[in-house]
Amino acid sequence: MKQITPADVEQKLSAKEELQLIDVRETDEVAQGKIPGAQNIPLGLLEFRMHELDKKKEYTLVCRSGGRSGMAAELLDRNGYHVINMTGGMLKWNGPTE
């Protein structure tokens, strides 16, 4: 599974690179702050909503600490999606939130 650090994600966003971010935390967790532009699809709903995603795009998956996003990455990878897990999750995120 491909991985990326929160610092590298922040650097790419600062350089105006277009990233497809999916935050797999629960709605109440996301309400406390998420990476700007990230789409919230809670892990428990991902299996039922993955048809909304484009298999031609690469998605960076985010959660609180990296565990749930790792599980989400495995699920999407098994189903033919291009994914990267953000290691350390929001606990290691030092960039802006919305």
C-alpha positions as semicolon CSV with decimal commas, in nm:
position;residue;x (nm);y (nm);z (nm)
1;M;0,000;0,000;0,000
2;K;0,130;0,342;-0,095
3;Q;0,173;0,586;0,192
4;I;0,231;0,958;0,232
5;T;0,311;1,169;0,535
6;P;0,090;1,457;0,652
7;A;0,383;1,694;0,586
8;D;0,403;1,575;0,224
9;V;0,025;1,621;0,180
10;E;0,052;1,972;0,321
11;Q;0,344;2,050;0,088
12;K;0,149;1,928;-0,218
13;L;-0,155;2,135;-0,119
14;S;0,065;2,442;-0,064
15;A;0,207;2,390;-0,413
16;K;-0,154;2,394;-0,543
17;E;-0,139;2,030;-0,653
18;E;-0,486;1,886;-0,696
19;L;-0,534;1,603;-0,449
20;Q;-0,841;1,388;-0,409
21;L;-0,869;1,363;-0,031
22;I;-1,118;1,133;0,141
23;D;-1,160;1,164;0,518
24;V;-1,298;0,834;0,649
25;R;-1,364;0,956;1,003
26;E;-1,713;0,981;1,148
27;T;-1,912;1,297;1,082
28;D;-1,874;1,425;1,440
29;E;-1,494;1,388;1,418
30;V;-1,483;1,575;1,086
31;A;-1,694;1,855;1,236
32;Q;-1,398;1,931;1,466
33;G;-1,183;2,008;1,162
34;K;-1,074;1,851;0,835
35;I;-0,820;1,920;0,566
36;P;-0,965;2,185;0,333
37;G;-1,129;2,024;0,032
38;A;-1,142;1,673;0,180
39;Q;-1,457;1,474;0,110
40;N;-1,604;1,292;0,411
41;I;-1,705;0,930;0,354
42;P;-1,707;0,748;0,691
43;L;-1,532;0,410;0,678
44;G;-1,857;0,226;0,757
45;L;-2,021;0,377;0,447
46;L;-1,727;0,350;0,208
47;E;-1,825;0,007;0,075
48;F;-2,166;0,145;-0,021
49;R;-2,038;0,474;-0,164
50;M;-1,725;0,369;-0,352
51;H;-1,927;0,374;-0,676
52;E;-1,914;0,756;-0,638
53;L;-1,537;0,747;-0,690
54;D;-1,350;0,746;-1,022
55;K;-1,111;0,453;-1,074
56;K;-0,897;0,675;-1,299
57;K;-0,813;0,912;-1,011
58;E;-0,579;0,862;-0,717
59;Y;-0,725;0,916;-0,370
60;T;-0,543;1,006;-0,051
61;L;-0,720;0,861;0,251
62;V;-0,722;1,032;0,590
63;C;-0,847;0,940;0,938
64;R;-0,755;1,023;1,297
65;S;-0,434;0,819;1,326
66;G;-0,390;0,623;1,002
67;G;-0,556;0,294;1,101
68;R;-0,902;0,340;0,952
69;S;-0,761;0,506;0,642
70;G;-0,534;0,203;0,603
71;M;-0,837;-0,028;0,613
72;A;-1,016;0,201;0,364
73;A;-0,711;0,193;0,136
74;E;-0,708;-0,188;0,142
75;L;-1,080;-0,203;0,058
76;L;-1,051;0,041;-0,231
77;D;-0,729;-0,117;-0,359
78;R;-0,896;-0,461;-0,369
79;N;-1,173;-0,304;-0,577
80;G;-0,942;-0,150;-0,836
81;Y;-0,897;0,205;-0,703
82;H;-0,568;0,395;-0,684
83;V;-0,512;0,496;-0,322
84;I;-0,255;0,637;-0,081
85;N;-0,283;0,618;0,298
86;M;-0,184;0,932;0,494
87;T;0,021;0,789;0,781
88;G;-0,030;0,938;1,125
89;G;-0,366;1,085;1,025
90;M;-0,504;1,409;1,162
91;L;-0,308;1,360;1,486
92;K;0,006;1,446;1,284
93;W;-0,157;1,712;1,063
94;N;-0,012;2,059;1,120
95;G;-0,170;2,230;0,820
96;P;-0,488;2,435;0,800
97;T;-0,829;2,287;0,875
98;E;-1,183;2,389;0,792
